[in-house]
Amino acid sequence: MKVTPAIIQHEFIGTEAEVAKSKDPNYVGISGEIIDETRNTFTILHEGKCKKIVKDVAVFHFKLFNGTVVEIDGKLLVGRPEDRLKKRIRRLW
């Protein structure tokens, strides 16, 4: 699978994620399956506990279904999941 800017429109619930960088040092290293998504947060199932991570302050590593790991800045993901599908995508690189 070729990774394109359209990855931002991807459905993230059920995807494995890890917080790679964050302005809040308590978030770094949290990993697990995303079980819920709101406009500003991801809820990650981490070691049997639900952790809410604010999208705006973190950089995430997502493991896609084919094993590819993608790094995405959380600032690009802020917004309701259903509205991201309508969002116009600018070339990121």
Secondary structure as the mmCIF struct_conf table of DSSP 4:
data_model
#
loop_
_struct_conf.conf_type_id
_struct_conf.id
_struct_conf.beg_label_comp_id
_struct_conf.beg_label_asym_id
_struct_conf.beg_label_seq_id
_struct_conf.end_label_comp_id
_struct_conf.end_label_asym_id
_struct_conf.end_label_seq_id
HELX_RH_3T_P HELX_RH_3T_P1 PRO A 5 GLN A 9
BEND BEND1 HIS A 10 HIS A 10
TURN_TY1_P TURN_TY1_P1 ILE A 13 GLY A 14
STRN STRN1 GLU A 16 SER A 22
BEND BEND2 LYS A 23 ASP A 24
TURN_TY1_P TURN_TY1_P2 PRO A 25 GLY A 29
STRN STRN2 SER A 31 GLU A 37
BEND BEND3 ARG A 39 ASN A 40
STRN STRN3 THR A 41 HIS A 46
TURN_TY1_P TURN_TY1_P3 GLU A 47 GLY A 48
STRN STRN4 LYS A 49 VAL A 54
HELX_RH_3T_P HELX_RH_3T_P2 LYS A 55 VAL A 57
STRN STRN5 ALA A 58 LYS A 63
TURN_TY1_P TURN_TY1_P4 PHE A 65 ASN A 66
BEND BEND4 GLY A 67 GLY A 67
STRN STRN6 VAL A 69 ASP A 73
HELX_RH_3T_P HELX_RH_3T_P3 GLY A 74 LEU A 77
BEND BEND5 GLY A 79 GLY A 79
HELX_RH_AL_P HELX_RH_AL_P1 PRO A 81 ARG A 84
TURN_TY1_P TURN_TY1_P5 LEU A 85 LYS A 86
BEND BEND6 LYS A 87 LYS A 87
HELX_LH_PP_P HELX_LH_PP_P1 ARG A 88 ARG A 91
#
